[in-house]
Amino acid sequence: MKHSSTNKSLKQSSRNWITRHVSDPYVIRAKKDGYRSRAAYKLIEIQEKYKIIRHSAVVLDLGAAPGGWSQVASNITHNIIAIDILAMDPIPNVKILCGDFTDPDVLLEIEQMIGFAGGIDVILSDMCPNTCGIKKVDHLRSVRMLEEVGEFSIRHLRAGGNLAIKVFQGGAELEILNTLKKKFQKVSYFKPKSSRPKSPEMYLVGREFNA
């Protein structure tokens, strides 16, 4: 009986999530505007406020699936590389790689593409880790992902480049954030209006990278 009750609770929770999702104004707007996810509006807000992507900039979108951020970036520049472990449908003016950017073979392919492009002007990351429901474990997973993106950015951004990266607040992320803050002339923390109010996510926006 206890097991049955748990299943019912989970099913009700799922139904509640679906109801909230389909009635979400940004989900509705994304469908209308042709974006693949509501997350597109987060980058739109970041771009409107900080102007991190310029015309002709070389942009690398890490953890890009389903492609909302790459779609937004492609409205500004045509030099975009999008990578994710999940397959993505084609996006005009976007080169798509399927793989893990921390994998040495995939990293080599990225570096070859970067070399042809002449370096990276902007790194974007709206990634979040797979969650298990245990807050401490989930937070540590998010911090590790943040560290991987941060370390990659420090190695590959060209001088004067920009970064927009998702951060989940919880305390353990402070060390890597402090490291990143030292690498940019300007660092801001921003929570877009399109970010769900209850979400602990925010974005670190780094501008003018010190290579």
N, C-alpha and C positions, 0 to 999 in steps of 0.2 A: 504493500500500500504506500509506503514512504517513497519507493522508487517511482511509482506511478504519479504521485503528487509532484515530485521534482520535474518529471517530464512535462506535466501540464504547465508548471511554472515557466519552464524554458520556452514552451510553445507560446504561451501568452506573452512572454518577453519578446519573442521574435515577432509576433503579430503587432505588438506595440511599436517596435522599431520600424517595421514596414509601413505602418500608418504614419509615423512621424516623417519617414523618408519621402513617401509619395506626396505628402502635403507640404514638404519643405519648399519655401519660395525659391531658393537657389537651385534646387533640383528641377523645379518646373521651368525656371528661367534658362538653365543649361540646355534642356531639351529644346526650348524655343530658339535659342541662339546657336544651336548646333555643337555645343561643347560636350565632350565625353564624360565629364564629371563636374559636380558643383565646385570642386577644388579650383577650377579655372579662375573663378572670381577672386580667390585669395591672391593669385599672382597678378591679376589685373589691378587689385588694390595696391599691392606692393609696388608694381611698376608705376602706377599713377603717383604714388607718394615719393618714391626714391629714384625713379628713372634709371634702373640698373641695367636695362637692355637698350643698346643703341642700334641704330640701323647698321647693318653689315657685321655686327658682333658675332663672334663664334660662341655658341651656347652649348653647354653639356647639361642634359637633364637626367639626373640619376634617379633610378626608381620611377621611371616615367609613366608606367601603365596606370590607367588606360590611355593616357595621352593628353589630358586637359591642359597641363602646363605647357607642353610642347606646342599645342594648338595656339595658345596665347602668344608664345614666343615667335611662332611662325608668322604672325601678323606684323611683326616688327623687323625680323631678320630671316634670311633664308639659309643661314649657316648653323644648323642645329643637329646635334647628335643626341639621340634618346636611347637610354639603355634600361632594361629591366629583365628580371628572370622570367617574367611572364611575356608571352607573345603579344604583340600589338598589331592592330591593323595599320596599314600605311597612312601617313600624314604627309600632305604636300610640303616639299622643302625640308623634310626631316629625314635624316639617315637613322635607321633603327637597328640596334644591336640587341639580341636576346642573350642574356647571360648575367653573371655576377661580376660587378666591376672590381671586386677584390680577388677574383680568380686571375692568376698570372697570365694565362693565355688570352683571356678577355681583355685584361689590362694592356697587353701588348697590342692587341687590335685597336683599342681606344687610342693608345699613344701613337700608332701609325696614322690613324685618321686625324689626330690632333696635329701631327707633324705636317701633314698635307695642308691642313687649314691654317697653320702658322701660329698655333697656340690657342688657349681658351681665355675668352674675355669674361664669361659669366658661367658660374656653376649654380645649378638649381637642384634642390632636393626637397621633395614633399613626402619622403618615405616615412613609413612607420613599420615597426616590426610586427611579426605574428605574435599575438597575445595569448596567454594561458589563463588569465583571470586572476593571477596572483600579483597584486600591485607592485611589490618590491621586485619581483622577477621581471615583470613587464617593463618597469622603469629602467632596470639595469640593461635590458635588451635594447631599449631605445637609446640609452647612453652609449652603448657599444656601437650602434649604427651611426650615431652622431660623431663619434670618434673616427670611424672609418671615413665618413664623408669629409670631416674636417681635415684629417691627415692627407687625404687625396687632394683636397683643394689647395692645401699649403704646398704640395709638391707640383701641382700642375697649372695653377692660375698664373697668367702672365702679369707683369707689373701693371698696376692700375686697374686690375680686374675686380669683379664684383661677385658676391655670394648671397644667396637666399636659401636658408636651410631651416627645416622644421625642428623645433625643440619641444620636448615634453618636460615640464617643470616637475622637479621632485627632489633636487638637492645634489644628486650624484653627478649631474651634468656640469657643475660649476668649473671643474678643472679644465675641461676641453674648451668651454666657453671663454675662460680667461686667456687661454692660449690663442684662440682665434681673435680675441679683442686686440691683442698685441700685434697682429699681422695686418690690420687694416687701419687706414687713416680715420675712417668713420664707421662706427658700429651702432646699430639701433636695434631695439626689440620692438616687435610690432605684432599686434593681434588683429587680424582683419575682421571687419564686421561680418564677413561671410563664414568665419570660423564659428562653429557651434559654441554658444555661451558656456556650456558645461564642460567643454573640452579643455584639458590642461595644456593644449598646444599653443605655441606662439612661434614667431619666426625671428631668427637672427639675420639681419641684413648687414653685410659687410661691404664697404665701398672703398675703392682705391687701395688695392692689395699692395703690400710692401714685399716685393719678390726678393 
